[in-house]
Amino acid sequence: MPYSEMMVKPMREEMVAMGAQELRTVEQVDAELGDQRGTTLVFVNSVCGCAAGNARPALRHALKHTAKPDRVVTVFAGQDLPATARARQYFADYQPSSPSIALFKDGEVVSFLHRHQIEGRGPEAVAAELVKAFDQFCTAPEASRAAS
């Protein structure tokens, strides 16, 4: 049974404030993930403590880095059940976990952080993993402008 919307509203708002687009329906998920070009980060949000204490703070920190994904989207596990299930189909090779963070490049998963790689680690360590993936797979805004 999903938590009350009033309880999860601050968690949703935290993601949107970071610039994430919230995907609450299967149609929204397919529109964003169905024909990807560039880089897209999918954050599977959760009410658990490791989402609040590690994953969301880590993502907030990592998104301040120069290189970052073209798009950041989020689904909420345990809340928007069909949307979350659909998003997980796009990274079906990975065991479902929440929170989790998938980074796509041109429709292929190039980096994935499971809950077990998030919980028990500080947000700085998780952010460092994200920044490493961003440096490897994402383009800094200045670099993409210079290439144009």
N, C-alpha and C positions, 0 to 999 in steps of 0.2 A: 504494500500500500504506500503510495507516495506521501512524502511529508507535506504539510500544509504549505500553500504557496507563500503565505506570509513569512514562514520560517526560511524558505530558500530565496526569497526576493533579494536580500542583501548579497547573497553569493552570486546570484545572476547579475546583479548590478555591478559587482566588483569586476566581473569578466567584461562586461560592456564598457565600463570605464577604462579598461586597458586597451580597448579598441577591437575586442572580439565581437563578431556577429553571432548572435544566438540563433541556433537552428532548432526549432521546436516541432517541426513536422517532417515527415518523410519527403514531402515535396521540396522543402527547403534544403534538406540534406542532399537530395539528388541534384538540385539546381547548382549547389556549390561544389559538390564532389564528383558529379557525373562526368564532366569533361574538363578536367583540370589542365591548366597551363600555368607554368611558373611554380611558385612554392605556396603551399597551404599548410598551416598548422591546425590540427584538430585537437582541442582540449576536451577530454571527457571529464566533466565536472562532477563533484560529489559532495555530500554533506559531511564526510568523514574528517577527522582531525588532520590527517596527512594532506588533504586537499587544502584545508584552511591554513595550516601551519607551514607547509612545505611547497606544495605544487603551485598554488596561485601566487604566493609571494615570489617563487622562483621564476615563474613566467613573467610577472610584472618587471622583475629585474632584468631578465634576458631581453625583453622587448625594448629596453633602453639601448641595447647594443647597436652598433652601426649597421651590420648585416642582420637582416631579419626577414621573416617570410612576407610574401606579397599579401597574403590574407591570413587572418586568424579567425577561426570559427570555434564554436563550443556547443556541445550537447550536454544535457544534464542527466546522468545515470540515476535511475530510481525515480525520476520525475517525468521526463518526456520519453516514455518507454519506446514507442515506435521509432522516433527520431534517433534515439541512441542505438537501438538494434540495427537500424539502417546504416548509420555511420560505421558501426562495427563491421558491417559486411564489406566495407571498403578496405578494412585492414584485418580481414578474416584469418590471415596466417598467424595472427597474434592472439594469445589467450585474452579474453575480455577481462579488463580490470578497470577499476575506478578508484582514484583518478588515474588517467593515463594521458600520454601526449604523443600524437603521431605527426610526423613531418613528412609531407608529400612533396615530390618534385615531378612535375609533368605527369601526375597521376600515379606515381610509384611511391610506396613507402620507403623513405631513405633513412629514417631514424624513428625509434619507438621507445618510449619510457613507460614501463609497467609500474604498477603500484609498488611492487617490491623493490624497485629501483628508486622510489621516491620516499617511502616511509622509513623513518629511522635516520634519514640524512637531513642535514640542514638545507634551507632554501638556497644558500650560496653554492653548495655542491651540486644541487639539481640545476641551478641556473648555469653553472659552468658547463654541464653536459649539454644544455640547450644551446649555449653560445658556441660551443664546439661544433655542433651540428649546423648552426646558422652560418658559421664561417666556412664550413665545407660545402653547403648546398644553396645558400641564399646569397643574393647580391646586395651589396650596400647601395643605397640610393644614389650616391655620387658616382659610383662605378657604372650603374645602368645609364645615367645621364651622359657620362663621358663616352659610352659606347654608341650612343644615338647619333 
